[in-house]
Amino acid sequence: MTTASNPGPLSMLAGCLLPVAGALAIRSAAPGLIGIGLELAAFGWLVRDWHRTLRGLAFGAVAAAGIAFTTWLYGGHDVDETAAAALRILYLILPSALLLPLIRPSSLADHLAQRLHLPARGVVAASAALQRVDSIGDSWRQVQRARRSRGLGADGTPFRWVRASAGSAFALLVTELRQAGLLAVAMDARGFETAHRRTWAEDAPWHRGDTLILLFAVGLGALPWLLR
């Protein structure tokens, strides 16, 4: 359920996408620092699980560090240009790290179909696919535990680690294909292909909180261009 303090998935999706336009305009460190501070102020209050958010940000920080090092190495050792390159990446990924964990695939499907009136079949299929993606982490951990219980863990030499990881990846692929097949059979049994009129699990209201998040997103998309 969406409330003023818990906006719906469409406004949060806009919050992830619209700042991308602003990232293209960051050419120096100052606009990047200002923009990142405003992103944290605009979206940080929505975060419920900072551990998960910081874990997602860690991957972006690694990418930003790599871009910064490359820019510094080949860009004449210009500190401002190096900082701008790193901040551009962080400005790009920070809204997604803050908001994407809050978006439930089922709720997103309800809003896409009812508010944007997208084709029901595509919406339901996309929702099912996103739910499978969301469960890959759990499946990977189950595969790892099963292999360790059989003495096939990744302990030991680097070669053994690579071999164990390859085996786990193959087992995960088989598991996901099996689950996808079961899901396809279940959806077909419920008339997914032949249905012409569908009902939805939840309503798709639009609250003032959604409008606020959308305005923040538009502002963050325009701000770096105004600060150039």
C-alpha positions in Angstrom: 0.0 0.0 0.0 1.3 3.5 -0.9 1.0 6.4 1.5 2.5 9.9 1.7 5.4 8.5 3.6 5.7 5.4 1.3 5.4 6.5 -2.3 4.3 4.2 -5.1 6.7 2.4 -7.5 6.1 4.7 -10.5 7.3 7.8 -8.7 10.3 5.9 -7.3 11.1 4.6 -10.8 11.1 8.1 -12.1 13.4 9.0 -9.2 15.9 6.4 -10.5 15.7 7.4 -14.2 15.3 11.2 -14.4 18.6 12.1 -12.6 20.4 10.3 -15.4 19.9 13.3 -17.6 21.6 15.5 -14.9 24.6 13.2 -14.7 25.5 14.1 -18.3 26.0 17.7 -17.3 28.5 17.2 -14.5 31.8 18.7 -15.7 33.4 19.7 -12.4 33.4 18.6 -8.8 31.2 21.3 -7.3 28.0 20.5 -9.1 28.5 16.8 -8.5 29.0 17.3 -4.7 25.9 19.6 -4.5 23.8 17.1 -6.5 24.8 14.1 -4.5 24.0 16.0 -1.3 20.6 16.9 -2.6 19.9 13.3 -3.8 20.6 12.0 -0.3 18.3 14.7 1.2 15.6 14.0 -1.4 15.5 10.2 -1.3 17.5 9.2 1.8 14.5 9.5 4.2 12.7 6.7 2.3 15.4 4.1 3.0 14.4 1.3 5.3 17.4 -1.0 5.1 20.7 0.9 5.0 22.7 -2.3 5.1 21.2 -3.4 1.8 21.5 0.1 0.3 25.2 0.4 1.3 25.9 -3.0 -0.1 24.4 -1.9 -3.5 26.4 1.4 -3.3 29.6 -0.5 -2.8 29.5 -1.8 -6.4 28.9 1.8 -7.7 31.8 3.0 -5.5 34.1 0.5 -7.1 33.1 1.6 -10.6 33.5 5.3 -9.6 37.0 4.6 -8.2 38.0 2.8 -11.4 36.7 5.7 -13.6 38.5 8.2 -11.4 41.8 6.3 -11.6 41.6 6.0 -15.4 40.7 9.7 -15.7 43.5 10.7 -13.5 46.0 8.5 -15.3 45.1 9.5 -18.8 43.6 13.0 -18.2 46.8 14.9 -17.3 46.4 14.3 -13.5 43.7 16.9 -13.3 42.2 16.6 -9.8 38.9 18.5 -10.6 38.3 16.4 -13.8 39.0 13.2 -11.9 36.6 14.1 -9.1 34.0 15.1 -11.6 34.2 11.7 -13.4 33.8 9.8 -10.1 31.0 12.1 -8.9 29.2 11.7 -12.3 29.0 7.9 -11.7 27.9 8.3 -8.1 25.2 10.8 -9.1 24.0 8.3 -11.7 23.7 5.3 -9.4 22.8 6.8 -6.0 19.1 7.2 -6.7 18.8 3.6 -7.9 20.7 2.3 -4.8 18.3 4.3 -2.5 15.0 3.6 -4.3 15.2 0.3 -6.2 15.2 -1.9 -3.0 11.8 -0.3 -2.1 10.1 -1.2 -5.4 8.2 -4.5 -5.3 7.8 -6.2 -8.7 4.1 -7.0 -8.0 3.3 -3.5 -7.0 5.1 -2.1 -10.0 3.0 -4.3 -12.3 -0.2 -3.1 -10.7 0.8 0.5 -11.3 2.1 0.0 -14.8 -1.2 -1.6 -15.9 -3.7 0.6 -14.0 -2.0 4.0 -14.2 0.0 3.8 -17.5 -2.4 1.3 -19.1 0.4 -0.8 -20.5 -0.5 -4.2 -22.1 -1.4 -6.6 -19.4 0.4 -9.6 -20.8 3.7 -7.7 -21.0 3.3 -6.3 -17.5 2.6 -9.7 -15.9 5.5 -11.3 -17.8 7.8 -8.5 -16.7 6.7 -8.8 -13.1 7.2 -12.5 -13.1 10.7 -12.1 -14.6 11.6 -9.4 -12.0 10.5 -11.6 -9.2 12.7 -14.4 -10.5 15.7 -12.0 -10.7 15.0 -10.9 -7.1 15.2 -14.5 -5.9 18.5 -15.3 -7.6 20.5 -14.3 -4.5 18.6 -16.7 -2.4 19.0 -19.5 -5.0 22.8 -18.8 -5.1 23.1 -19.1 -1.4 21.1 -22.4 -1.4 23.4 -23.8 -4.1 26.5 -22.8 -2.2 25.2 -24.4 1.0 24.3 -27.6 -0.8 27.8 -27.8 -2.4 29.5 -27.2 0.9 27.5 -29.9 2.6 28.8 -32.3 -0.1 32.4 -31.2 0.4 32.5 -29.2 -2.8 32.9 -25.7 -1.4 35.2 -23.0 -2.7 37.9 -23.4 0.0 41.5 -23.9 -0.9 43.5 -22.9 -4.0 42.4 -20.2 -6.5 41.9 -23.0 -9.1 39.5 -24.8 -6.8 37.6 -21.6 -6.1 37.2 -21.0 -9.9 36.0 -24.6 -10.4 33.6 -24.4 -7.5 32.2 -21.1 -8.7 31.7 -22.5 -12.2 29.9 -25.5 -10.8 27.7 -23.3 -8.6 26.9 -21.1 -11.6 25.8 -24.1 -13.7 23.7 -25.4 -10.8 22.1 -22.0 -10.5 21.3 -21.9 -14.2 19.7 -25.3 -14.0 17.6 -24.3 -11.0 16.4 -21.1 -12.5 15.5 -22.8 -15.8 13.5 -25.4 -13.9 11.7 -22.7 -11.9 11.0 -20.7 -15.0 9.5 -23.8 -16.6 7.2 -24.4 -13.6 6.2 -20.8 -13.6 5.3 -20.9 -17.3 3.2 -24.0 -16.8 1.4 -22.4 -13.8 0.7 -19.2 -15.7 -0.7 -21.2 -18.7 -2.9 -23.3 -16.4 -4.4 -20.1 -15.1 -5.3 -18.8 -18.5 -2.4 -16.3 -18.9 -2.3 -16.6 -22.7 -6.0 -16.6 -23.5 -7.4 -14.1 -20.9 -8.7 -10.8 -22.4 -9.7 -9.0 -19.2 -7.6 -9.1 -16.0 -8.0 -8.0 -12.4 -5.1 -6.8 -10.3 -4.0 -7.6 -6.8 -3.8 -4.0 -5.5 -5.1 -0.6 -6.3 -2.7 1.9 -7.8 -3.3 5.3 -6.0 -1.2 8.4 -6.6 -0.5 10.3 -3.4 1.1 13.7 -2.6 4.2 11.7 -1.7 4.4 10.5 -5.2 4.1 14.0 -6.6 6.9 15.1 -4.2 9.2 12.4 -5.3 8.5 13.2 -9.0 9.3 16.9 -8.4 12.5 15.9 -6.7 13.4 13.7 -9.7 12.7 16.4 -12.2 14.7 18.9 -10.2 17.7 16.5 -9.9 17.6 15.9 -13.6 17.7 19.7 -14.3 20.0 20.9 -11.5 23.5 20.0 -13.0 22.5 21.7 -16.2 21.6 24.9 -14.3 24.9 24.8 -12.3 27.1 24.5 -15.4 
